[in-house]
Amino acid sequence: MNIKDFMPKNYGNIITNFSSINDNKNKIGIVIPTFGRIQYVKQTLESISKSNLDNCILCIIDETNSKLGYCSPNYTEYVDIDSDGYDIRNIQGNLETLSIEANNEEKCITYNSNGWLKYRLNDSFNYFENTNNKLYIRNDILDNNHDLKQKLEKYVFKEKEKDLELENLLVDFNIENIPIIKIFKTQHGNMYDSFRVGWDLLFNCFHCKSVMSLDSDTIVKKDWISILDELYEKIIKEHKYFIITGDNNCYTKKDYNDYYTKYHIATNSIFFSKDTYLDIIKDNLINNLWNYNINLDINKYGIIVSNKINVMECIYITPVNTLIIQTSPLRTASTLLVNILYGLFTELNDKPIIRILNTGWEKKFTNNIIGIIKMHELDIDYLISNYFKYNLYFICSERIELNLLIDEKYKKYPNLICFSFKELNKTNIYTIEDIIINIKKKLKKKLNIELDTISALKRIKLMNNKYNEIQHLPFSYIDPFFEIHGSHRNRKNNIN
């Protein structure tokens, strides 16, 4: 048996602690992807080494020292930067595939590592920190724009130094009598790529009956595998397609005697059969939307279940414990709503609105228990799948008369509050004070926290004063603190 025969060519260096494995059809395969963060990896490895792993095989796939960059012909590679909009189409594949498609597309002058080919650069860039988000800009565009080339010089991608401490930790890691495969990837391909290769290997080469994922920032209980496997054996008798999630903190859909069904998967740990892998999961392991698309398909064709006993916990500590995402259709009074929210929370009432939800945004809420982000993404399932590690709430607004609505499915979610436009629209008999009190009342039902109506009213008065200063400016102008546009209230339908 040659493990490399079951993997892509030149995928990486392979280390095992066994020469052969008993071909037991009931093996459980566990894929653990790692990428830096040694402080968490140490705790995870220590945790699983103390647990009962009888009949398991571990597959650790590390990207820490993999090549992060890709030398794309005719393009310069930048990191921690992106350019919004002007999309031609989205390509699904690795960096080599993206490079080929970009060079074959005549209109393409820039593309990013999320697969978007673009025909134009945005006048303003998005800047991130430590995201490995890549932007490739065609060399002739740079050669003809010296100022742009100079402006972006510090973002030119350079390979980082090797992290030998983590690599040595993984090389030395061993559990007596437990087969372990360690794969050190040559080229960075993201977590979904590690899962696809790892799960293919475990099913096809080692004939596992089931496989699962385990994030490298997770602590498990001693009997976590036997507890999950017992539920697996129960569910497989009733359903062809199912995913068992090891973390039962996701919102419960239905309470059964022995388990819960869930709305969403917690992707730090999912446990499933070969049928579910081949028909639901594998084809979705192609881009960063993998967990979102898996969640859609399993809800369509199967179920998500969890034990009533939580068998693991995430140890990754975020700067904010609770994240409120204020997201609405445009033209539904969301600017007023989000500023009232910031005013109601004491620790946020003097903070500017944060719009961009991306790696690094948390630092803007340093030492806060609660963070609030404004956006206009209406796919709540997508947001939940991407930010499941937070205690999430969604505060939305809609406008029925303009058919600007929140999906009825989402309104049933226990962590979502939706305000109608009428609840946010000031009239002669319905004052700003009334609006704030109503919002506070609804929030108090969900969040057990003190809310300050006086500071909320003060913030809205300051916002209105700012609008009076900028009302004659074009709509393209946006005040960076309140996120209110020039000419905001002069548009058709006079929406605040």
C-alpha positions as CSV (number, residue, x, y, z in Angstrom):
1,M,0.0,0.0,0.0
2,N,1.5,3.3,-1.1
3,I,-0.3,6.3,0.4
4,K,1.0,8.6,-2.3
5,D,-1.0,6.6,-4.9
6,F,-4.1,8.0,-3.3
7,M,-3.0,11.6,-3.3
8,P,-2.4,14.3,-5.8
9,K,1.1,14.3,-7.3
10,N,3.8,16.2,-5.3
11,Y,1.2,17.0,-2.6
12,G,3.6,16.9,0.3
13,N,5.9,15.0,2.6
14,I,4.3,12.1,4.4
15,I,5.3,10.6,7.7
16,T,3.5,7.6,9.3
17,N,4.0,5.7,12.6
18,F,3.0,2.3,11.1
19,S,4.0,-0.1,8.4
20,S,0.6,-1.7,7.9
21,I,-2.9,-1.4,9.4
22,N,-5.4,-4.1,10.1
23,D,-8.1,-3.7,7.4
24,N,-11.0,-3.2,9.8
25,K,-14.0,-1.9,8.0
26,N,-15.2,-0.1,11.2
27,K,-12.3,2.3,11.5
28,I,-13.1,6.0,12.1
29,G,-10.8,8.4,10.3
30,I,-10.1,11.8,11.8
31,V,-8.6,14.7,9.7
32,I,-6.9,17.5,11.7
33,P,-5.9,20.4,9.5
34,T,-3.1,22.7,11.0
35,F,-1.8,26.1,10.0
36,G,0.3,27.8,12.6
37,R,-1.1,28.7,16.0
38,I,1.1,26.4,17.9
39,Q,-0.4,27.4,21.3
40,Y,-3.7,25.9,20.2
41,V,-2.3,22.9,18.4
42,K,-0.4,21.8,21.5
43,Q,-3.6,21.8,23.6
44,T,-5.5,20.0,20.9
45,L,-2.9,17.2,20.5
46,E,-2.6,16.8,24.3
47,S,-6.4,16.6,24.6
48,I,-6.8,13.9,21.9
49,S,-3.8,11.9,23.2
50,K,-5.6,11.5,26.5
51,S,-8.9,10.5,24.9
52,N,-10.0,7.0,23.9
53,L,-9.1,6.6,20.2
54,D,-9.6,2.8,19.9
55,N,-10.3,1.9,16.2
56,C,-9.4,5.4,15.0
57,I,-6.8,6.6,12.5
58,L,-5.5,10.2,12.6
59,C,-4.6,12.2,9.6
60,I,-2.8,15.5,10.4
61,I,-2.4,17.8,7.4
62,D,-0.2,20.8,8.0
63,E,0.0,23.9,5.8
64,T,2.2,25.9,8.1
65,N,5.4,25.8,5.9
66,S,3.6,25.2,2.6
67,K,4.3,27.6,-0.2
68,L,1.7,30.4,0.2
69,G,2.4,32.2,-3.0
70,Y,2.1,31.3,-6.7
71,C,4.2,32.9,-9.4
72,S,1.5,33.8,-12.0
73,P,2.9,34.6,-15.5
74,N,2.2,38.3,-16.4
75,Y,0.9,39.2,-12.9
76,T,2.3,40.5,-9.7
77,E,1.2,38.9,-6.5
78,Y,0.0,41.1,-3.5
79,V,-1.1,39.9,-0.1
80,D,-3.6,41.3,2.6
81,I,-5.3,43.4,0.0
82,D,-8.3,43.2,-2.3
83,S,-10.2,45.1,-4.9
84,D,-14.0,45.0,-4.7
85,G,-16.4,44.8,-7.7
86,Y,-15.9,44.8,-11.5
87,D,-16.2,41.0,-11.6
88,I,-16.1,39.0,-14.8
89,R,-16.8,35.6,-13.3
90,N,-15.7,33.3,-10.5
91,I,-13.3,30.4,-11.0
92,Q,-13.3,27.4,-8.7
93,G,-9.8,25.9,-8.2
94,N,-6.3,26.3,-6.8
95,L,-3.9,29.2,-7.5
96,E,-2.5,27.5,-10.6
97,T,-6.0,27.1,-12.1
98,L,-6.8,30.7,-11.4
99,S,-3.6,31.9,-13.0
100,I,-4.4,29.9,-16.2
101,E,-7.9,31.2,-16.4
102,A,-6.8,34.8,-15.8
103,N,-4.1,34.6,-18.5
104,N,-6.7,33.2,-20.9
105,E,-9.3,35.9,-20.2
106,E,-8.5,38.9,-22.4
107,K,-10.6,41.3,-20.3
108,C,-9.0,40.3,-17.0
109,I,-6.5,42.8,-15.5
110,T,-6.7,41.6,-11.9
111,Y,-8.0,38.6,-9.9
112,N,-8.0,37.5,-6.3
113,S,-7.4,34.3,-4.4
114,N,-11.1,33.8,-3.9
115,G,-11.4,33.1,-7.6
116,W,-12.9,36.4,-8.9
117,L,-11.5,37.6,-12.3
118,K,-12.0,41.4,-12.7
119,Y,-11.9,43.8,-15.6
120,R,-11.0,46.8,-13.6
121,L,-9.4,47.8,-10.3
122,N,-11.5,49.6,-7.7
123,D,-10.3,53.2,-7.0
124,S,-9.9,52.2,-3.3
125,F,-8.5,49.0,-2.0
126,N,-9.5,46.8,1.0
127,Y,-6.6,46.3,3.4
128,F,-6.4,43.4,5.8
129,E,-3.9,42.0,8.3
130,N,-2.5,38.5,8.2
131,T,-5.2,37.0,6.0
132,N,-3.1,35.7,3.1
133,N,-5.8,37.2,0.9
134,K,-4.1,37.6,-2.5
135,L,-4.6,40.1,-5.3
136,Y,-2.9,39.6,-8.6
137,I,-2.5,42.6,-10.9
138,R,-1.5,42.4,-14.5
139,N,2.1,43.7,-15.0
140,D,1.3,46.0,-17.9
141,I,-1.3,47.8,-15.8
142,L,1.4,48.4,-13.1
143,D,4.0,49.4,-15.6
144,N,1.7,52.1,-17.0
145,N,0.8,53.4,-13.5
146,H,4.0,54.2,-11.5
147,D,2.0,55.8,-8.6
148,L,-0.1,52.6,-8.2
149,K,2.9,50.4,-8.3
150,Q,4.7,52.5,-5.7
151,K,1.6,52.6,-3.5
152,L,1.3,48.8,-3.4
153,E,5.0,48.0,-3.1
154,K,4.8,47.1,0.6
155,Y,2.0,44.6,-0.2
156,V,4.1,42.6,-2.7
157,F,4.0,39.0,-1.5
158,K,7.1,37.4,0.0
159,E,7.3,33.9,1.3
160,K,7.6,33.8,5.1
161,E,10.3,32.0,7.1
162,K,9.6,28.4,8.1
163,D,8.0,27.7,11.5
164,L,10.2,24.8,12.6
165,E,8.8,24.8,16.1
166,L,5.3,23.6,15.0
167,E,6.7,21.3,12.3
168,N,8.9,19.6,14.9
169,L,6.0,19.3,17.3
170,L,3.9,17.5,14.7
171,V,6.8,15.3,13.6
172,D,7.4,14.2,17.2
173,F,3.7,13.7,18.1
174,N,2.7,10.1,18.6
175,I,0.1,8.0,20.4
176,E,0.9,4.4,21.2
177,N,-1.0,1.9,19.1
178,I,-2.9,4.6,17.2
179,P,-2.0,4.9,13.5
180,I,-1.1,8.5,12.6
181,I,-0.5,9.9,9.1
182,K,1.2,13.3,9.0
183,I,1.2,15.2,5.7
184,F,3.2,18.4,5.3
185,K,1.8,20.1,2.2
186,T,4.0,21.6,-0.5
187,Q,1.5,24.3,-1.7
188,H,-1.0,26.1,0.5
189,G,-4.5,25.1,-0.6
190,N,-6.8,26.1,2.3
191,M,-8.6,23.9,4.8
192,Y,-11.2,22.5,2.3
193,D,-8.3,21.1,0.2
194,S,-6.8,19.4,3.2
195,F,-10.2,17.9,4.1
196,R,-10.8,16.6,0.5
197,V,-7.4,14.9,0.3
198,G,-7.5,13.6,3.8
199,W,-11.1,12.2,3.6
200,D,-10.4,10.6,0.2
201,L,-7.3,8.9,1.6
202,L,-9.1,7.6,4.7
203,F,-12.1,6.2,2.7
204,N,-10.2,4.9,-0.4
205,C,-6.9,3.8,1.0
206,F,-7.8,2.8,4.6
207,H,-11.5,1.8,4.0
208,C,-12.8,3.7,7.0
209,K,-16.5,3.3,7.7
210,S,-16.8,6.9,8.7
211,V,-14.7,10.1,8.9
212,M,-14.7,13.3,10.7
213,S,-13.0,16.7,11.0
214,L,-11.4,18.2,14.1
215,D,-10.1,21.8,14.3
216,S,-6.7,22.3,15.8
217,D,-8.1,24.7,18.4
218,T,-10.4,22.2,20.0
219,I,-10.4,20.3,23.3
220,V,-12.2,16.9,23.4
221,K,-13.6,14.8,26.2
222,K,-12.1,11.4,27.0
223,D,-14.9,9.4,25.4
224,W,-15.8,11.8,22.6
225,I,-15.4,9.2,19.8
226,S,-17.5,6.5,21.4
227,I,-20.3,9.0,22.2
228,L,-20.3,10.3,18.6
229,D,-20.1,6.8,17.1
230,E,-23.0,5.6,19.2
231,L,-25.1,8.4,17.8
232,Y,-23.8,7.6,14.3
233,E,-24.9,4.0,14.5
234,K,-28.4,5.1,15.6
235,I,-28.8,7.8,12.9
236,I,-27.5,5.7,10.0
237,K,-30.4,3.2,10.5
238,E,-32.9,6.0,9.9
239,H,-31.2,8.3,7.3
240,K,-28.9,7.9,4.3
241,Y,-27.5,11.4,4.4
242,F,-26.6,13.0,7.8
243,I,-23.9,14.9,9.5
244,I,-23.2,14.6,13.2
245,T,-21.7,17.8,14.7
246,G,-19.5,17.4,17.8
247,D,-20.3,20.8,19.1
248,N,-24.0,21.2,20.1
249,N,-23.9,24.9,20.6
250,C,-25.5,25.6,17.2
251,Y,-29.1,26.5,17.4
252,T,-31.5,23.6,17.9
253,K,-34.2,22.8,15.3
254,K,-35.9,19.9,17.2
255,D,-35.3,18.2,20.5
256,Y,-35.5,14.3,20.4
257,N,-35.1,11.9,23.3
258,D,-31.4,11.1,22.5
259,Y,-30.2,13.9,20.3
260,Y,-30.9,17.3,18.8
261,T,-31.4,18.2,15.1
262,K,-29.7,21.5,14.2
263,Y,-30.1,24.3,11.7
264,H,-26.4,24.5,10.9
265,I,-23.2,22.5,11.1
266,A,-20.3,23.5,13.4
267,T,-17.5,22.9,11.1
268,N,-14.9,22.5,13.9
269,S,-16.2,18.9,14.0
270,I,-18.4,17.0,11.5
271,F,-18.8,13.2,11.5
272,F,-20.4,11.4,8.5
273,S,-20.6,8.3,6.3
274,K,-19.1,7.6,2.9
275,D,-22.5,8.1,1.2
276,T,-22.8,11.5,2.8
277,Y,-19.2,12.3,1.7
278,L,-19.6,11.2,-1.9
279,D,-23.1,12.7,-2.5
280,I,-23.2,15.8,-0.3
281,I,-19.7,16.9,0.9
282,K,-17.0,16.1,-1.6
283,D,-18.2,18.2,-4.5
284,N,-18.5,21.2,-2.2
285,L,-14.8,21.1,-1.2
286,I,-13.7,23.4,-3.9
287,N,-13.6,27.0,-2.5
288,N,-14.0,29.0,0.7
289,L,-17.8,28.6,0.6
290,W,-17.5,24.8,1.3
291,N,-19.0,24.9,4.7
292,Y,-21.9,27.1,3.6
293,N,-22.7,24.9,0.6
294,I,-22.4,21.7,2.6
295,N,-24.9,23.2,5.0
296,L,-27.4,24.0,2.2
297,D,-27.1,20.5,0.7
298,I,-27.4,18.5,3.9
299,N,-30.4,20.5,5.0
300,K,-32.0,19.8,1.6
301,Y,-31.2,16.1,1.4
302,G,-30.6,15.0,5.0
303,I,-30.3,16.1,8.6
304,I,-27.8,17.6,11.0
305,V,-27.7,16.1,14.5
306,S,-25.8,16.5,17.7
307,N,-25.5,14.7,21.0
308,K,-27.2,16.3,24.0
309,I,-23.8,16.0,25.7
310,N,-21.2,18.4,24.3
311,V,-18.1,16.3,23.7
312,M,-15.7,19.2,22.8
313,E,-15.1,22.9,23.1
314,C,-13.3,25.5,21.0
315,I,-10.3,27.0,22.8
316,Y,-9.8,29.9,20.3
317,I,-10.3,33.1,22.2
318,T,-11.9,35.9,20.2
319,P,-11.7,39.6,21.3
320,V,-15.5,39.6,21.3
321,N,-17.7,36.9,22.7
322,T,-21.0,38.0,21.2
323,L,-21.2,39.3,17.6
324,I,-24.3,41.2,16.5
325,I,-24.6,41.4,12.7
326,Q,-26.9,44.2,11.6
327,T,-27.8,43.2,8.1
328,S,-30.7,44.5,6.0
329,P,-31.8,45.2,2.5
330,L,-30.9,48.7,1.3
331,R,-33.4,51.5,1.9
332,T,-34.9,50.0,5.0
333,A,-33.7,52.5,7.7
334,S,-30.7,50.3,8.5
335,T,-28.5,53.3,9.0
336,L,-30.7,54.6,11.8
337,L,-31.0,51.1,13.2
338,V,-27.3,50.4,13.4
339,N,-26.5,53.8,15.0
340,I,-29.2,53.2,17.7
341,L,-27.6,49.8,18.4
342,Y,-24.2,51.3,18.8
343,G,-25.7,53.9,21.1
344,L,-27.5,51.4,23.3
345,F,-24.3,49.5,24.1
346,T,-22.2,51.5,26.5
347,E,-18.9,50.2,25.2
348,L,-19.8,51.1,21.6
349,N,-21.6,54.4,21.8
350,D,-18.6,56.4,21.0
351,K,-17.2,54.0,18.3
352,P,-17.5,54.4,14.5
353,I,-19.7,51.9,12.6
354,I,-17.7,48.8,11.4
355,R,-18.8,47.6,8.0
356,I,-16.2,45.2,6.7
357,L,-16.5,41.7,8.1
358,N,-13.1,40.1,7.4
359,T,-10.1,38.8,9.2
360,G,-8.7,41.6,11.4
361,W,-12.1,43.3,12.1
362,E,-12.1,42.0,15.6
363,K,-9.2,44.2,16.7
364,K,-11.5,47.2,16.3
365,F,-13.5,45.8,19.3
366,T,-10.6,45.3,21.6
367,N,-11.7,44.4,25.2
368,N,-15.4,44.6,24.2
369,I,-17.8,41.8,25.2
370,I,-20.0,42.7,22.2
371,G,-19.1,43.7,18.7
372,I,-21.6,45.0,16.1
373,I,-21.0,44.9,12.3
374,K,-23.1,46.5,9.6
375,M,-23.6,44.8,6.3
376,H,-26.2,44.1,3.6
377,E,-25.8,40.3,3.2
378,L,-29.2,38.7,3.3
379,D,-28.1,35.1,3.3
380,I,-28.1,34.5,7.1
381,D,-27.1,30.8,6.6
382,Y,-24.0,31.9,4.9
383,L,-23.1,34.3,7.7
384,I,-23.7,31.6,10.4
385,S,-21.5,29.1,8.6
386,N,-18.7,31.6,8.4
387,Y,-18.9,33.0,12.0
388,F,-20.2,30.0,13.9
389,K,-17.4,30.5,16.6
390,Y,-19.2,33.6,17.9
391,N,-22.3,33.9,20.0
392,L,-24.2,35.3,17.0
393,Y,-27.3,37.6,16.8
394,F,-28.8,39.2,13.7
395,I,-30.6,42.5,13.9
396,C,-32.5,43.1,10.6
397,S,-34.9,45.6,9.0
398,E,-37.3,45.2,6.1
399,R,-39.7,47.3,4.1
400,I,-42.8,45.5,3.0
401,E,-44.2,48.1,0.6
402,L,-41.0,48.0,-1.5
403,N,-40.7,44.2,-1.2
404,L,-37.4,44.6,0.6
405,L,-37.8,41.6,2.9
406,I,-36.0,39.2,5.2
407,D,-36.6,35.6,4.3
408,E,-39.4,34.1,6.4
409,K,-37.2,31.1,7.2
410,Y,-34.7,33.3,8.9
411,K,-37.3,35.1,11.0
412,K,-37.9,31.8,12.8
413,Y,-34.3,31.6,13.9
414,P,-34.1,32.2,17.7
415,N,-31.1,34.5,17.3
416,L,-32.7,37.0,14.8
417,I,-34.7,40.1,15.4
418,C,-36.4,41.8,12.4
419,F,-37.8,45.3,12.6
420,S,-40.3,46.6,10.1
421,F,-39.7,50.0,8.4
422,K,-42.7,51.3,10.3
423,E,-41.0,50.5,13.6
424,L,-38.0,52.6,12.5
425,N,-39.8,55.5,10.7
426,K,-40.2,58.7,12.8
427,T,-43.6,60.4,12.5
428,N,-45.4,63.2,14.3
429,I,-46.7,60.8,16.9
430,Y,-44.0,58.2,16.9
431,T,-40.8,59.8,18.1
432,I,-37.1,58.8,17.9
433,E,-37.4,58.1,21.7
434,D,-40.3,55.7,20.9
435,I,-38.2,54.0,18.2
436,I,-35.3,53.5,20.7
437,I,-37.5,52.2,23.4
438,N,-39.0,49.6,21.1
439,I,-35.6,48.4,19.9
440,K,-34.4,48.2,23.5
441,K,-37.5,46.2,24.4
442,K,-36.9,43.6,21.7
443,L,-33.2,43.3,22.4
444,K,-33.8,42.7,26.1
445,K,-35.8,39.6,25.3
446,K,-32.7,38.1,23.5
447,L,-29.8,39.6,25.4
448,N,-29.5,39.9,29.2
449,I,-27.5,43.1,29.2
450,E,-28.0,46.7,30.3
451,L,-28.9,49.0,27.4
452,D,-28.6,52.8,27.5
453,T,-31.4,54.7,25.8
454,I,-30.0,58.1,26.8
455,S,-26.7,57.5,25.0
456,A,-28.6,56.0,22.0
457,L,-30.7,59.2,21.7
458,K,-27.6,61.3,22.1
459,R,-25.9,59.4,19.3
460,I,-28.9,59.8,16.9
461,K,-28.9,63.6,17.6
462,L,-25.2,63.7,16.8
463,M,-25.9,61.7,13.6
464,N,-28.6,64.1,12.6
465,N,-26.3,67.1,13.2
466,K,-23.7,65.4,11.0
467,Y,-26.2,64.9,8.3
468,N,-27.1,68.6,8.3
469,E,-23.4,69.3,7.6
470,I,-23.2,66.8,4.7
471,Q,-26.7,66.9,3.2
472,H,-25.6,68.9,0.2
473,L,-22.7,66.6,-0.6
474,P,-23.2,63.8,-3.3
475,F,-24.5,60.5,-2.2
476,S,-21.1,58.9,-2.9
477,Y,-19.7,60.7,0.2
478,I,-20.0,58.6,3.3
479,D,-19.3,59.9,6.8
480,P,-16.8,57.4,8.3
481,F,-18.3,57.5,11.8
482,F,-22.1,57.2,11.3
483,E,-21.9,55.6,7.9
484,I,-24.4,58.1,6.6
485,H,-24.3,59.3,3.0
486,G,-24.4,62.8,1.6
487,S,-27.9,63.5,0.2
488,H,-29.0,60.4,2.1
489,R,-32.5,61.7,2.8
490,N,-33.0,63.4,-0.6
491,R,-33.4,60.1,-2.5
492,K,-36.6,58.8,-3.8
493,N,-38.9,57.5,-1.1
494,N,-37.1,59.8,1.5
495,I,-35.7,57.0,3.5
496,N,-33.8,57.8,6.7
